[in-house]
Amino acid sequence: MGQVSRIVGVYDANGGLRGELAYLVGKATGRHCTLCDITHSPVRRRREWDAYIASLPVPFVTLHRNERDAAITEATTGREACVVAECADGSIVFLLGSADLARAGDVTGLARALDDALGSAGLTWPGPTPTP
């Protein structure tokens, strides 16, 4: 079994002012990011999201499409919004896609889906399983 060293969530949006404006226009026309729906309310990051990621034994970072490094870009392009695990051996394992995030629906659902996906991929947290 591999051990997780970092979790990375990739938003289906670009960062920066231009990206945020494009996202708002898209949202107004019915397009949305399933990871944004979990991590943010209409005006700010959700407190329960901040509490969940603070409870994890590894960092959970979120990136916009235009903020990814080459390895994350290679693993996630065309699959946004999504969540991947970076492992201690340097590998990147795709865990959750946009449909999985939509089914999760909220922070608690994402935590369960993430634990299930890690188990299915044969990956472990470095320590006890966190709870949302």
Phi and psi in radians as a Rosetta constraint file:
Dihedral C 1 N 2 CA 2 C 2 CIRCULARHARMONIC -1.553 0.35
Dihedral N 2 CA 2 C 2 N 3 CIRCULARHARMONIC 2.717 0.35
Dihedral C 2 N 3 CA 3 C 3 CIRCULARHARMONIC -1.917 0.35
Dihedral N 3 CA 3 C 3 N 4 CIRCULARHARMONIC 2.367 0.35
Dihedral C 3 N 4 CA 4 C 4 CIRCULARHARMONIC -1.337 0.35
Dihedral N 4 CA 4 C 4 N 5 CIRCULARHARMONIC 2.351 0.35
Dihedral C 4 N 5 CA 5 C 5 CIRCULARHARMONIC -1.927 0.35
Dihedral N 5 CA 5 C 5 N 6 CIRCULARHARMONIC -0.368 0.35
Dihedral C 5 N 6 CA 6 C 6 CIRCULARHARMONIC -2.852 0.35
Dihedral N 6 CA 6 C 6 N 7 CIRCULARHARMONIC 2.531 0.35
Dihedral C 6 N 7 CA 7 C 7 CIRCULARHARMONIC -1.896 0.35
Dihedral N 7 CA 7 C 7 N 8 CIRCULARHARMONIC 2.401 0.35
Dihedral C 7 N 8 CA 8 C 8 CIRCULARHARMONIC -2.208 0.35
Dihedral N 8 CA 8 C 8 N 9 CIRCULARHARMONIC 2.167 0.35
Dihedral C 8 N 9 CA 9 C 9 CIRCULARHARMONIC -1.801 0.35
Dihedral N 9 CA 9 C 9 N 10 CIRCULARHARMONIC 2.359 0.35
Dihedral C 9 N 10 CA 10 C 10 CIRCULARHARMONIC -2.018 0.35
Dihedral N 10 CA 10 C 10 N 11 CIRCULARHARMONIC 2.078 0.35
Dihedral C 10 N 11 CA 11 C 11 CIRCULARHARMONIC -1.269 0.35
Dihedral N 11 CA 11 C 11 N 12 CIRCULARHARMONIC 2.612 0.35
Dihedral C 11 N 12 CA 12 C 12 CIRCULARHARMONIC -1.554 0.35
Dihedral N 12 CA 12 C 12 N 13 CIRCULARHARMONIC 1.029 0.35
Dihedral C 12 N 13 CA 13 C 13 CIRCULARHARMONIC -2.878 0.35
Dihedral N 13 CA 13 C 13 N 14 CIRCULARHARMONIC 2.730 0.35
Dihedral C 13 N 14 CA 14 C 14 CIRCULARHARMONIC -1.560 0.35
Dihedral N 14 CA 14 C 14 N 15 CIRCULARHARMONIC 2.653 0.35
Dihedral C 14 N 15 CA 15 C 15 CIRCULARHARMONIC -1.523 0.35
Dihedral N 15 CA 15 C 15 N 16 CIRCULARHARMONIC 3.056 0.35
Dihedral C 15 N 16 CA 16 C 16 CIRCULARHARMONIC 1.555 0.35
Dihedral N 16 CA 16 C 16 N 17 CIRCULARHARMONIC 2.952 0.35
Dihedral C 16 N 17 CA 17 C 17 CIRCULARHARMONIC -1.032 0.35
Dihedral N 17 CA 17 C 17 N 18 CIRCULARHARMONIC -0.805 0.35
Dihedral C 17 N 18 CA 18 C 18 CIRCULARHARMONIC -1.077 0.35
Dihedral N 18 CA 18 C 18 N 19 CIRCULARHARMONIC -0.761 0.35
Dihedral C 18 N 19 CA 19 C 19 CIRCULARHARMONIC -1.129 0.35
Dihedral N 19 CA 19 C 19 N 20 CIRCULARHARMONIC -0.729 0.35
Dihedral C 19 N 20 CA 20 C 20 CIRCULARHARMONIC -1.111 0.35
Dihedral N 20 CA 20 C 20 N 21 CIRCULARHARMONIC -0.726 0.35
Dihedral C 20 N 21 CA 21 C 21 CIRCULARHARMONIC -1.127 0.35
Dihedral N 21 CA 21 C 21 N 22 CIRCULARHARMONIC -0.741 0.35
Dihedral C 21 N 22 CA 22 C 22 CIRCULARHARMONIC -1.093 0.35
Dihedral N 22 CA 22 C 22 N 23 CIRCULARHARMONIC -0.667 0.35
Dihedral C 22 N 23 CA 23 C 23 CIRCULARHARMONIC -1.136 0.35
Dihedral N 23 CA 23 C 23 N 24 CIRCULARHARMONIC -0.758 0.35
Dihedral C 23 N 24 CA 24 C 24 CIRCULARHARMONIC -1.079 0.35
Dihedral N 24 CA 24 C 24 N 25 CIRCULARHARMONIC -0.725 0.35
Dihedral C 24 N 25 CA 25 C 25 CIRCULARHARMONIC -1.111 0.35
Dihedral N 25 CA 25 C 25 N 26 CIRCULARHARMONIC -0.781 0.35
Dihedral C 25 N 26 CA 26 C 26 CIRCULARHARMONIC -1.070 0.35
Dihedral N 26 CA 26 C 26 N 27 CIRCULARHARMONIC -0.734 0.35
Dihedral C 26 N 27 CA 27 C 27 CIRCULARHARMONIC -1.109 0.35
Dihedral N 27 CA 27 C 27 N 28 CIRCULARHARMONIC -0.683 0.35
Dihedral C 27 N 28 CA 28 C 28 CIRCULARHARMONIC -1.137 0.35
Dihedral N 28 CA 28 C 28 N 29 CIRCULARHARMONIC -0.422 0.35
Dihedral C 28 N 29 CA 29 C 29 CIRCULARHARMONIC -1.774 0.35
Dihedral N 29 CA 29 C 29 N 30 CIRCULARHARMONIC 0.209 0.35
Dihedral C 29 N 30 CA 30 C 30 CIRCULARHARMONIC 1.774 0.35
Dihedral N 30 CA 30 C 30 N 31 CIRCULARHARMONIC -0.050 0.35
Dihedral C 30 N 31 CA 31 C 31 CIRCULARHARMONIC -1.623 0.35
Dihedral N 31 CA 31 C 31 N 32 CIRCULARHARMONIC 2.422 0.35
Dihedral C 31 N 32 CA 32 C 32 CIRCULARHARMONIC -2.621 0.35
Dihedral N 32 CA 32 C 32 N 33 CIRCULARHARMONIC 2.925 0.35
Dihedral C 32 N 33 CA 33 C 33 CIRCULARHARMONIC -1.886 0.35
Dihedral N 33 CA 33 C 33 N 34 CIRCULARHARMONIC 2.148 0.35
Dihedral C 33 N 34 CA 34 C 34 CIRCULARHARMONIC -1.174 0.35
Dihedral N 34 CA 34 C 34 N 35 CIRCULARHARMONIC -0.498 0.35
Dihedral C 34 N 35 CA 35 C 35 CIRCULARHARMONIC -1.282 0.35
Dihedral N 35 CA 35 C 35 N 36 CIRCULARHARMONIC -0.706 0.35
Dihedral C 35 N 36 CA 36 C 36 CIRCULARHARMONIC -1.028 0.35
Dihedral N 36 CA 36 C 36 N 37 CIRCULARHARMONIC -0.697 0.35
Dihedral C 36 N 37 CA 37 C 37 CIRCULARHARMONIC -1.044 0.35
Dihedral N 37 CA 37 C 37 N 38 CIRCULARHARMONIC -0.547 0.35
Dihedral C 37 N 38 CA 38 C 38 CIRCULARHARMONIC -1.449 0.35
Dihedral N 38 CA 38 C 38 N 39 CIRCULARHARMONIC -0.739 0.35
Dihedral C 38 N 39 CA 39 C 39 CIRCULARHARMONIC -1.519 0.35
Dihedral N 39 CA 39 C 39 N 40 CIRCULARHARMONIC -0.361 0.35
Dihedral C 39 N 40 CA 40 C 40 CIRCULARHARMONIC -2.263 0.35
Dihedral N 40 CA 40 C 40 N 41 CIRCULARHARMONIC 2.526 0.35
Dihedral C 40 N 41 CA 41 C 41 CIRCULARHARMONIC -1.504 0.35
Dihedral N 41 CA 41 C 41 N 42 CIRCULARHARMONIC -3.129 0.35
Dihedral C 41 N 42 CA 42 C 42 CIRCULARHARMONIC -1.068 0.35
Dihedral N 42 CA 42 C 42 N 43 CIRCULARHARMONIC -0.324 0.35
Dihedral C 42 N 43 CA 43 C 43 CIRCULARHARMONIC -2.118 0.35
Dihedral N 43 CA 43 C 43 N 44 CIRCULARHARMONIC -0.277 0.35
Dihedral C 43 N 44 CA 44 C 44 CIRCULARHARMONIC -2.876 0.35
Dihedral N 44 CA 44 C 44 N 45 CIRCULARHARMONIC 3.017 0.35
Dihedral C 44 N 45 CA 45 C 45 CIRCULARHARMONIC -1.147 0.35
Dihedral N 45 CA 45 C 45 N 46 CIRCULARHARMONIC 2.514 0.35
Dihedral C 45 N 46 CA 46 C 46 CIRCULARHARMONIC -1.294 0.35
Dihedral N 46 CA 46 C 46 N 47 CIRCULARHARMONIC 2.417 0.35
Dihedral C 46 N 47 CA 47 C 47 CIRCULARHARMONIC -1.084 0.35
Dihedral N 47 CA 47 C 47 N 48 CIRCULARHARMONIC -0.672 0.35
Dihedral C 47 N 48 CA 48 C 48 CIRCULARHARMONIC -1.160 0.35
Dihedral N 48 CA 48 C 48 N 49 CIRCULARHARMONIC -0.511 0.35
Dihedral C 48 N 49 CA 49 C 49 CIRCULARHARMONIC -1.164 0.35
Dihedral N 49 CA 49 C 49 N 50 CIRCULARHARMONIC -0.848 0.35
Dihedral C 49 N 50 CA 50 C 50 CIRCULARHARMONIC -1.029 0.35
Dihedral N 50 CA 50 C 50 N 51 CIRCULARHARMONIC -0.712 0.35
Dihedral C 50 N 51 CA 51 C 51 CIRCULARHARMONIC -1.153 0.35
Dihedral N 51 CA 51 C 51 N 52 CIRCULARHARMONIC -0.724 0.35
Dihedral C 51 N 52 CA 52 C 52 CIRCULARHARMONIC -1.101 0.35
Dihedral N 52 CA 52 C 52 N 53 CIRCULARHARMONIC -0.884 0.35
Dihedral C 52 N 53 CA 53 C 53 CIRCULARHARMONIC -1.182 0.35
Dihedral N 53 CA 53 C 53 N 54 CIRCULARHARMONIC -0.480 0.35
Dihedral C 53 N 54 CA 54 C 54 CIRCULARHARMONIC -1.204 0.35
Dihedral N 54 CA 54 C 54 N 55 CIRCULARHARMONIC -0.431 0.35
Dihedral C 54 N 55 CA 55 C 55 CIRCULARHARMONIC -1.444 0.35
Dihedral N 55 CA 55 C 55 N 56 CIRCULARHARMONIC -0.212 0.35
Dihedral C 55 N 56 CA 56 C 56 CIRCULARHARMONIC -1.334 0.35
Dihedral N 56 CA 56 C 56 N 57 CIRCULARHARMONIC 2.602 0.35
Dihedral C 56 N 57 CA 57 C 57 CIRCULARHARMONIC -1.404 0.35
Dihedral N 57 CA 57 C 57 N 58 CIRCULARHARMONIC -0.084 0.35
Dihedral C 57 N 58 CA 58 C 58 CIRCULARHARMONIC -2.349 0.35
Dihedral N 58 CA 58 C 58 N 59 CIRCULARHARMONIC 2.782 0.35
Dihedral C 58 N 59 CA 59 C 59 CIRCULARHARMONIC -1.129 0.35
Dihedral N 59 CA 59 C 59 N 60 CIRCULARHARMONIC 2.483 0.35
Dihedral C 59 N 60 CA 60 C 60 CIRCULARHARMONIC -2.060 0.35
Dihedral N 60 CA 60 C 60 N 61 CIRCULARHARMONIC 1.844 0.35
Dihedral C 60 N 61 CA 61 C 61 CIRCULARHARMONIC -1.816 0.35
Dihedral N 61 CA 61 C 61 N 62 CIRCULARHARMONIC 2.570 0.35
Dihedral C 61 N 62 CA 62 C 62 CIRCULARHARMONIC -2.015 0.35
Dihedral N 62 CA 62 C 62 N 63 CIRCULARHARMONIC 2.402 0.35
Dihedral C 62 N 63 CA 63 C 63 CIRCULARHARMONIC -2.267 0.35
Dihedral N 63 CA 63 C 63 N 64 CIRCULARHARMONIC 2.571 0.35
Dihedral C 63 N 64 CA 64 C 64 CIRCULARHARMONIC -1.466 0.35
Dihedral N 64 CA 64 C 64 N 65 CIRCULARHARMONIC 2.853 0.35
Dihedral C 64 N 65 CA 65 C 65 CIRCULARHARMONIC -0.895 0.35
Dihedral N 65 CA 65 C 65 N 66 CIRCULARHARMONIC -0.735 0.35
Dihedral C 65 N 66 CA 66 C 66 CIRCULARHARMONIC -1.486 0.35
Dihedral N 66 CA 66 C 66 N 67 CIRCULARHARMONIC 0.168 0.35
Dihedral C 66 N 67 CA 67 C 67 CIRCULARHARMONIC -1.949 0.35
Dihedral N 67 CA 67 C 67 N 68 CIRCULARHARMONIC -0.008 0.35
Dihedral C 67 N 68 CA 68 C 68 CIRCULARHARMONIC -1.327 0.35
Dihedral N 68 CA 68 C 68 N 69 CIRCULARHARMONIC 2.582 0.35
Dihedral C 68 N 69 CA 69 C 69 CIRCULARHARMONIC -1.446 0.35
Dihedral N 69 CA 69 C 69 N 70 CIRCULARHARMONIC 3.093 0.35
Dihedral C 69 N 70 CA 70 C 70 CIRCULARHARMONIC -1.047 0.35
Dihedral N 70 CA 70 C 70 N 71 CIRCULARHARMONIC -0.753 0.35
Dihedral C 70 N 71 CA 71 C 71 CIRCULARHARMONIC -1.163 0.35
Dihedral N 71 CA 71 C 71 N 72 CIRCULARHARMONIC -0.760 0.35
Dihedral C 71 N 72 CA 72 C 72 CIRCULARHARMONIC -1.187 0.35
Dihedral N 72 CA 72 C 72 N 73 CIRCULARHARMONIC -0.674 0.35
Dihedral C 72 N 73 CA 73 C 73 CIRCULARHARMONIC -1.036 0.35
Dihedral N 73 CA 73 C 73 N 74 CIRCULARHARMONIC -0.816 0.35
Dihedral C 73 N 74 CA 74 C 74 CIRCULARHARMONIC -1.059 0.35
Dihedral N 74 CA 74 C 74 N 75 CIRCULARHARMONIC -0.687 0.35
Dihedral C 74 N 75 CA 75 C 75 CIRCULARHARMONIC -1.365 0.35
Dihedral N 75 CA 75 C 75 N 76 CIRCULARHARMONIC -0.346 0.35
Dihedral C 75 N 76 CA 76 C 76 CIRCULARHARMONIC -2.145 0.35
Dihedral N 76 CA 76 C 76 N 77 CIRCULARHARMONIC -0.210 0.35
Dihedral C 76 N 77 CA 77 C 77 CIRCULARHARMONIC -0.990 0.35
Dihedral N 77 CA 77 C 77 N 78 CIRCULARHARMONIC 2.257 0.35
Dihedral C 77 N 78 CA 78 C 78 CIRCULARHARMONIC 1.435 0.35
Dihedral N 78 CA 78 C 78 N 79 CIRCULARHARMONIC 0.030 0.35
Dihedral C 78 N 79 CA 79 C 79 CIRCULARHARMONIC -2.119 0.35
Dihedral N 79 CA 79 C 79 N 80 CIRCULARHARMONIC 0.212 0.35
Dihedral C 79 N 80 CA 80 C 80 CIRCULARHARMONIC -1.295 0.35
Dihedral N 80 CA 80 C 80 N 81 CIRCULARHARMONIC 2.589 0.35
Dihedral C 80 N 81 CA 81 C 81 CIRCULARHARMONIC -1.258 0.35
Dihedral N 81 CA 81 C 81 N 82 CIRCULARHARMONIC 2.545 0.35
Dihedral C 81 N 82 CA 82 C 82 CIRCULARHARMONIC -2.806 0.35
Dihedral N 82 CA 82 C 82 N 83 CIRCULARHARMONIC 2.999 0.35
Dihedral C 82 N 83 CA 83 C 83 CIRCULARHARMONIC -2.329 0.35
Dihedral N 83 CA 83 C 83 N 84 CIRCULARHARMONIC 2.320 0.35
Dihedral C 83 N 84 CA 84 C 84 CIRCULARHARMONIC -2.221 0.35
Dihedral N 84 CA 84 C 84 N 85 CIRCULARHARMONIC 2.814 0.35
Dihedral C 84 N 85 CA 85 C 85 CIRCULARHARMONIC -1.947 0.35
Dihedral N 85 CA 85 C 85 N 86 CIRCULARHARMONIC 2.347 0.35
Dihedral C 85 N 86 CA 86 C 86 CIRCULARHARMONIC -1.693 0.35
Dihedral N 86 CA 86 C 86 N 87 CIRCULARHARMONIC 2.277 0.35
Dihedral C 86 N 87 CA 87 C 87 CIRCULARHARMONIC -1.795 0.35
Dihedral N 87 CA 87 C 87 N 88 CIRCULARHARMONIC 2.827 0.35
Dihedral C 87 N 88 CA 88 C 88 CIRCULARHARMONIC -1.014 0.35
Dihedral N 88 CA 88 C 88 N 89 CIRCULARHARMONIC -0.488 0.35
Dihedral C 88 N 89 CA 89 C 89 CIRCULARHARMONIC -1.479 0.35
Dihedral N 89 CA 89 C 89 N 90 CIRCULARHARMONIC 0.048 0.35
Dihedral C 89 N 90 CA 90 C 90 CIRCULARHARMONIC 1.628 0.35
Dihedral N 90 CA 90 C 90 N 91 CIRCULARHARMONIC -0.135 0.35
Dihedral C 90 N 91 CA 91 C 91 CIRCULARHARMONIC -1.315 0.35
Dihedral N 91 CA 91 C 91 N 92 CIRCULARHARMONIC 2.757 0.35
Dihedral C 91 N 92 CA 92 C 92 CIRCULARHARMONIC -2.102 0.35
Dihedral N 92 CA 92 C 92 N 93 CIRCULARHARMONIC 2.223 0.35
Dihedral C 92 N 93 CA 93 C 93 CIRCULARHARMONIC -2.066 0.35
Dihedral N 93 CA 93 C 93 N 94 CIRCULARHARMONIC 2.152 0.35
Dihedral C 93 N 94 CA 94 C 94 CIRCULARHARMONIC -1.254 0.35
Dihedral N 94 CA 94 C 94 N 95 CIRCULARHARMONIC 2.259 0.35
Dihedral C 94 N 95 CA 95 C 95 CIRCULARHARMONIC -1.999 0.35
Dihedral N 95 CA 95 C 95 N 96 CIRCULARHARMONIC -0.889 0.35
Dihedral C 95 N 96 CA 96 C 96 CIRCULARHARMONIC -2.367 0.35
Dihedral N 96 CA 96 C 96 N 97 CIRCULARHARMONIC 2.309 0.35
Dihedral C 96 N 97 CA 97 C 97 CIRCULARHARMONIC -1.734 0.35
Dihedral N 97 CA 97 C 97 N 98 CIRCULARHARMONIC -3.111 0.35
Dihedral C 97 N 98 CA 98 C 98 CIRCULARHARMONIC -1.021 0.35
Dihedral N 98 CA 98 C 98 N 99 CIRCULARHARMONIC -0.730 0.35
Dihedral C 98 N 99 CA 99 C 99 CIRCULARHARMONIC -1.138 0.35
Dihedral N 99 CA 99 C 99 N 100 CIRCULARHARMONIC -0.654 0.35
Dihedral C 99 N 100 CA 100 C 100 CIRCULARHARMONIC -1.106 0.35
Dihedral N 100 CA 100 C 100 N 101 CIRCULARHARMONIC -0.732 0.35
Dihedral C 100 N 101 CA 101 C 101 CIRCULARHARMONIC -1.158 0.35
Dihedral N 101 CA 101 C 101 N 102 CIRCULARHARMONIC -0.674 0.35
Dihedral C 101 N 102 CA 102 C 102 CIRCULARHARMONIC -1.101 0.35
Dihedral N 102 CA 102 C 102 N 103 CIRCULARHARMONIC -0.737 0.35
Dihedral C 102 N 103 CA 103 C 103 CIRCULARHARMONIC -1.131 0.35
Dihedral N 103 CA 103 C 103 N 104 CIRCULARHARMONIC -0.647 0.35
Dihedral C 103 N 104 CA 104 C 104 CIRCULARHARMONIC -1.087 0.35
Dihedral N 104 CA 104 C 104 N 105 CIRCULARHARMONIC -0.813 0.35
Dihedral C 104 N 105 CA 105 C 105 CIRCULARHARMONIC 1.394 0.35
Dihedral N 105 CA 105 C 105 N 106 CIRCULARHARMONIC -0.649 0.35
Dihedral C 105 N 106 CA 106 C 106 CIRCULARHARMONIC -2.637 0.35
Dihedral N 106 CA 106 C 106 N 107 CIRCULARHARMONIC -3.088 0.35
Dihedral C 106 N 107 CA 107 C 107 CIRCULARHARMONIC -1.090 0.35
Dihedral N 107 CA 107 C 107 N 108 CIRCULARHARMONIC -0.775 0.35
Dihedral C 107 N 108 CA 108 C 108 CIRCULARHARMONIC -1.087 0.35
Dihedral N 108 CA 108 C 108 N 109 CIRCULARHARMONIC -0.755 0.35
Dihedral C 108 N 109 CA 109 C 109 CIRCULARHARMONIC -1.129 0.35
Dihedral N 109 CA 109 C 109 N 110 CIRCULARHARMONIC -0.675 0.35
Dihedral C 109 N 110 CA 110 C 110 CIRCULARHARMONIC -1.127 0.35
Dihedral N 110 CA 110 C 110 N 111 CIRCULARHARMONIC -0.733 0.35
Dihedral C 110 N 111 CA 111 C 111 CIRCULARHARMONIC -1.038 0.35
Dihedral N 111 CA 111 C 111 N 112 CIRCULARHARMONIC -0.773 0.35
Dihedral C 111 N 112 CA 112 C 112 CIRCULARHARMONIC -1.129 0.35
Dihedral N 112 CA 112 C 112 N 113 CIRCULARHARMONIC -0.810 0.35
Dihedral C 112 N 113 CA 113 C 113 CIRCULARHARMONIC -1.097 0.35
Dihedral N 113 CA 113 C 113 N 114 CIRCULARHARMONIC -0.671 0.35
Dihedral C 113 N 114 CA 114 C 114 CIRCULARHARMONIC -1.150 0.35
Dihedral N 114 CA 114 C 114 N 115 CIRCULARHARMONIC -0.793 0.35
Dihedral C 114 N 115 CA 115 C 115 CIRCULARHARMONIC -1.050 0.35
Dihedral N 115 CA 115 C 115 N 116 CIRCULARHARMONIC -0.751 0.35
Dihedral C 115 N 116 CA 116 C 116 CIRCULARHARMONIC -1.100 0.35
Dihedral N 116 CA 116 C 116 N 117 CIRCULARHARMONIC -0.763 0.35
Dihedral C 116 N 117 CA 117 C 117 CIRCULARHARMONIC -1.151 0.35
Dihedral N 117 CA 117 C 117 N 118 CIRCULARHARMONIC -0.696 0.35
Dihedral C 117 N 118 CA 118 C 118 CIRCULARHARMONIC -1.067 0.35
Dihedral N 118 CA 118 C 118 N 119 CIRCULARHARMONIC -0.797 0.35
Dihedral C 118 N 119 CA 119 C 119 CIRCULARHARMONIC -1.072 0.35
Dihedral N 119 CA 119 C 119 N 120 CIRCULARHARMONIC -0.759 0.35
Dihedral C 119 N 120 CA 120 C 120 CIRCULARHARMONIC -1.117 0.35
Dihedral N 120 CA 120 C 120 N 121 CIRCULARHARMONIC -0.558 0.35
Dihedral C 120 N 121 CA 121 C 121 CIRCULARHARMONIC -1.492 0.35
Dihedral N 121 CA 121 C 121 N 122 CIRCULARHARMONIC -0.044 0.35
Dihedral C 121 N 122 CA 122 C 122 CIRCULARHARMONIC 1.300 0.35
Dihedral N 122 CA 122 C 122 N 123 CIRCULARHARMONIC 0.472 0.35
Dihedral C 122 N 123 CA 123 C 123 CIRCULARHARMONIC -1.867 0.35
Dihedral N 123 CA 123 C 123 N 124 CIRCULARHARMONIC 2.687 0.35
Dihedral C 123 N 124 CA 124 C 124 CIRCULARHARMONIC -2.277 0.35
Dihedral N 124 CA 124 C 124 N 125 CIRCULARHARMONIC 2.697 0.35
Dihedral C 124 N 125 CA 125 C 125 CIRCULARHARMONIC -1.332 0.35
Dihedral N 125 CA 125 C 125 N 126 CIRCULARHARMONIC 2.624 0.35
Dihedral C 125 N 126 CA 126 C 126 CIRCULARHARMONIC -1.440 0.35
Dihedral N 126 CA 126 C 126 N 127 CIRCULARHARMONIC 1.329 0.35
Dihedral C 126 N 127 CA 127 C 127 CIRCULARHARMONIC 2.366 0.35
Dihedral N 127 CA 127 C 127 N 128 CIRCULARHARMONIC -2.918 0.35
Dihedral C 127 N 128 CA 128 C 128 CIRCULARHARMONIC -1.167 0.35
Dihedral N 128 CA 128 C 128 N 129 CIRCULARHARMONIC 2.663 0.35
Dihedral C 128 N 129 CA 129 C 129 CIRCULARHARMONIC -1.142 0.35
Dihedral N 129 CA 129 C 129 N 130 CIRCULARHARMONIC 2.197 0.35
Dihedral C 129 N 130 CA 130 C 130 CIRCULARHARMONIC -1.269 0.35
Dihedral N 130 CA 130 C 130 N 131 CIRCULARHARMONIC 2.810 0.35
Dihedral C 130 N 131 CA 131 C 131 CIRCULARHARMONIC -2.182 0.35
Dihedral N 131 CA 131 C 131 N 132 CIRCULARHARMONIC 2.528 0.35
